[in-house]
Amino acid sequence: MQAREAIIKRRSVRSYIAKPVPQALIEDLVDCARLAPSARNVQPWAFVAVSDKETLSRIAGFSDNGRFISDCGCCIAVFCQETKYYLEDGSAATQNILIRAYDLGLAACWVAGDKKPYADEARKLLGAPDDYKLVSLVAIGYSETRDATLPTKKSLEEVLHWDKF
Ligand SMILES: Cc1cc2nc3c(=O)[nH]c(=O)nc-3n(C[C@H](O)[C@H](O)[C@H](O)COP(=O)(O)O)c2cc1C
């Protein structure tokens, strides 16, 4: 699949079937995440891939808009050491996960981490050090409705300005 096709077709999916995600695919996703750009190439990230059902339920329990995490095959928690650009860096890594997930036939959804009241609870639950911030929780799984909903996007004409806003 070409990068453009994955970018065009990828959408957030919040319902999953009970099919485990092979460890090799999770490794592939995190391998793509670690190759993301980062400010001054600091690469402040660390990833916790959670497949344990009880831990997934606990994460779902405190993430208000991520209840569906309890049904996913794996949730990748993206942490970044609290550097100046940790949020941008962690977001770039998160986007790589989403694009590659689509490419691999998986469904995924970015669930907010940074700024959420549960960010510290998630950090403690997953054992990340004090100086790491939760950037995102990425739900990963297989879905029968992966391509069912395509939220509308602003047109190119609406967002692109040439030379001046
Ligand atoms: C920073 C950020 C936080 C998000 N947090 C959540 C969330 O907590 N729960 C959720 O269901 N979706 C979340 N999303 C997914 C967005 O709702 C989704 O990307 C948006 O509705 C556009 O749909 P699309 O991803 O299918 O293009 C988040 C996306 C971003 C970029």
Ligand as a Chemical Component Dictionary entry (heavy atoms), coordinates in Angstrom:
data_LIG
# 
_chem_comp.id                   LIG 
_chem_comp.type                 NON-POLYMER 
_chem_comp.pdbx_formal_charge   0 
_chem_comp.three_letter_code    LIG 
# 
loop_
_chem_comp_atom.comp_id 
_chem_comp_atom.atom_id 
_chem_comp_atom.alt_atom_id 
_chem_comp_atom.type_symbol 
_chem_comp_atom.charge 
_chem_comp_atom.model_Cartn_x 
_chem_comp_atom.model_Cartn_y 
_chem_comp_atom.model_Cartn_z 
_chem_comp_atom.pdbx_ordinal 
LIG C1  C1  C 0 -5.049  14.676 20.250 1  
LIG C2  C2  C 0 -6.179  13.748 19.924 2  
LIG C3  C3  C 0 -6.945  13.229 20.938 3  
LIG C4  C4  C 0 -7.985  12.349 20.666 4  
LIG N1  N1  N 0 -8.674  11.800 21.700 5  
LIG C5  C5  C 0 -9.674  10.929 21.445 6  
LIG C6  C6  C 0 -10.356 10.292 22.521 7  
LIG O1  O1  O 0 -10.046 10.511 23.689 8  
LIG N2  N2  N 0 -11.338 9.415  22.219 9  
LIG C7  C7  C 0 -11.700 9.136  20.919 10 
LIG O2  O2  O 0 -12.607 8.340  20.719 11 
LIG N3  N3  N 0 -11.057 9.714  19.869 12 
LIG C8  C8  C 0 -10.056 10.591 20.104 13 
LIG N4  N4  N 0 -9.353  11.143 19.059 14 
LIG C9  C9  C 0 -9.721  10.797 17.674 15 
LIG C10 C10 C 0 -10.503 11.928 17.011 16 
LIG O3  O3  O 0 -11.795 11.974 17.571 17 
LIG C11 C11 C 0 -10.557 11.673 15.499 18 
LIG O4  O4  O 0 -9.255  11.694 14.976 19 
LIG C12 C12 C 0 -11.413 12.708 14.777 20 
LIG O5  O5  O 0 -12.754 12.603 15.152 21 
LIG C13 C13 C 0 -11.321 12.593 13.256 22 
LIG O6  O6  O 0 -11.709 11.306 12.834 23 
LIG P1  P1  P 0 -10.709 10.365 12.043 24 
LIG O7  O7  O 0 -9.550  10.017 12.942 25 
LIG O8  O8  O 0 -11.528 9.151  11.731 26 
LIG O9  O9  O 0 -10.238 11.077 10.821 27 
LIG C14 C14 C 0 -8.301  12.010 19.319 28 
LIG C15 C15 C 0 -7.510  12.539 18.288 29 
LIG C16 C16 C 0 -6.460  13.380 18.584 30 
LIG C17 C17 C 0 -5.590  13.898 17.448 31 
# 
loop_
_chem_comp_bond.comp_id 
_chem_comp_bond.atom_id_1 
_chem_comp_bond.atom_id_2 
_chem_comp_bond.value_order 
_chem_comp_bond.pdbx_ordinal 
LIG C1  C2  SING 1  
LIG C2  C3  SING 2  
LIG C2  C16 DOUB 3  
LIG C3  C4  DOUB 4  
LIG C4  N1  SING 5  
LIG C4  C14 SING 6  
LIG N1  C5  DOUB 7  
LIG C5  C6  SING 8  
LIG C5  C8  SING 9  
LIG C6  O1  DOUB 10 
LIG C6  N2  SING 11 
LIG N2  C7  SING 12 
LIG C7  O2  DOUB 13 
LIG C7  N3  SING 14 
LIG N3  C8  DOUB 15 
LIG C8  N4  SING 16 
LIG N4  C9  SING 17 
LIG N4  C14 SING 18 
LIG C9  C10 SING 19 
LIG C10 O3  SING 20 
LIG C10 C11 SING 21 
LIG C11 O4  SING 22 
LIG C11 C12 SING 23 
LIG C12 O5  SING 24 
LIG C12 C13 SING 25 
LIG C13 O6  SING 26 
LIG O6  P1  SING 27 
LIG P1  O7  DOUB 28 
LIG P1  O8  SING 29 
LIG P1  O9  SING 30 
LIG C14 C15 DOUB 31 
LIG C15 C16 SING 32 
LIG C16 C17 SING 33 
# 
